[in-house]
Amino acid sequence: MPPEDQAVVDVILLIDRSGDSAIITVRNSITYEGQKRFVVGHELGHFFLHPHTRQGETVDKEQIANWSEEQQWEEYEANIFSAELSMPKGMLQARTVGQEPSFEMIKGLADEFRTTLTATAAQFVLTTSEECALISSANRRRLWFIVSPGFSFWLHDDERIHGHSCAAEVNEAKRTSRSSEIEADFWLKEFEGDHKSYITEDAVYFPTLRRALSLLWIHEAI
């Protein structure tokens, strides 16, 4: 299981700003270095990008797992800042070109850059030239998603997760699932009723957050 899922405390970081300086404090109970690095980078993002809007703030496990562009824009910007600080896109591209998108590959990147799986997956999707989407879900409903720059499809408006998707299959007992025979219709608008077009889905489950994370990859022209 990805180490970031081990954190169960509610407040993991505090930033206290005073003028042009700030103190960032991380609880000792957070032992996973990747999580510490990400939340510190997130708060540095607020410090440099939003100097007039943050005086004191706490960050919890829900916030650091949210990459939705629909959340408060400052939070999304702080996530992007942290990801770029710890995983510059140029370095990530050099390591992933020609590789098949998968959580196994992303886990290797997370180990190398000492980052969380979620943040690494998000930065990969925002960097890759492959057509990919990253989707967070819980209780068979989509929570948020991001897509790669060249993603040319639309996800269903309905936020319910298809029962035959890998996201629906992972749980406390089965933490991972991957298939290259996921019907495109399970996720994508344009393929309703099409049972001959397939995509690849890779899913992992985070027990503490009770959430699944799915990586979709359009592995061939469909």
Buried (B, 14 or more C-beta within 10 A) or exposed (E): EBBBBBBEEEEBBBBEBEEEEBEBEBEEEBEBEBBBBBBBBBBBBBBEBBEEEBEEBEBBBEBBBBBBEEEEEBBBBBBBBBBBBBBBBEEBEEBBEEBEBBBEBBBBBBEEBBBBBBBBBBBBBBBBEBBBBBBBBBEBEBBBBBBBEEBEBEBBEEEEBBEEBBBBBBEEEEBBBBBEEBBBBBBBEEBEEEEEBBBBBBBBBBEEBEBBBBBBBBBEEB
